[in-house]
Amino acid sequence: MQQDKHPDYHSVVFRDRAAGYAFLTRSTAASDQMIEWDDGRTYPVVDVEISSESHPFYTGKARTVDTEGRLARFEKRYGSGGQDRASGGGDTG
């Protein structure tokens, strides 16, 4: 087996800056920044924008889209004048 074909697979800390959460795992990701972990060793740290601690799907804070409410608000605000045009009841002038 050729040794130079496989990437360097090592321990890395991924840190979610928004949630203040970090976890240690193994990855091929590289980083110049280092962090001292709970076990006293120093590991490369990769900052991520979103993780399972801050993603709305995993935290249960996902917003549900109320499409029926949007349609009702639209019709209330602008009326349902679009149906008159489709039926030919408009000004042909």
Buried (B, 14 or more C-beta within 10 A) or exposed (E): EEEEEEEEEEEBBBBBEEBEBBEBEEBEBEBEEEBEBEEEEEBBBBEBEEBEBBBEEEEEEEEEEEEEEEEEEEEEEEEEEEEEEEEEEEEEE
